[in-house]
């Protein structure tokens, strides 16, 4: 009861309320059941993002961008002219956004090219659906996804697997299925399921959770939907053969696969605060503090 009371008082404080009326049933509710209900009915909604005209103002405001270029930027994969046209239209209709729309080359994960994007980072386009525009035509609408926390606006794919398990528990199967659609889109256009849907992740993949994630979701859907099952299975096979059992990730001598990201230099999203404790220890030892800048972009020693 005390836990529920403290929670209600904290919510009242956050909303600037000096008086509240509480139902006794709410105070005596099992705290775990209460939390589960809040996740199902409130938290998922607040963590939902969608990459389209309505969502770009939030999504492109990346707090990790320290380049000084604050205008939002979106990278559209090669071979998606309708998507590029859609975002160009958004840029035209929302001039206050100052949206920069860029089309990626056919091989977007070339390490030299990806490093060149460090000074002009942007969000990566994800899967969209065609819908009626209300005027007898068609338009595109971003498929929604869940972010791991309010600070984030990208699709983080490692998190997405565990997020999807939670969505299935709460009966939000369609939302979980949308995450699979994004995985399939990334394999098709970016060559792998990325660590996240941002330009600086183009050289980094995430754990091979696609197959199990898809099975968990499609077990709750129409098993006779051959096209839907074929789509994810085809991409899962491609990812397996082209990413996980191919060079440089497979170790031919011992057998296991490694991540082996092929990016150049320090990860551009690295923040100095990540190394505060390291800096303190270095200073105590008399060594120089760690500096997450271009000074640290030294060539990779294959022996290390």
PyMOL commands that set and color helices and strands:
alter all, ss='L'
color gray80, all
select helices_A, chain A and resi 2-14+24-28+31-46+56-59+81-93+95-97+111-120+157-169+173-190+199-201+210-218+226-244+272-284+294-296
alter helices_A, ss='H'
color red, helices_A
select strands_A, chain A and resi 48-49+73-76+100-103+123-124+128-132+138-142+145-146
alter strands_A, ss='S'
color yellow, strands_A
deselect
rebuild
show_as cartoon
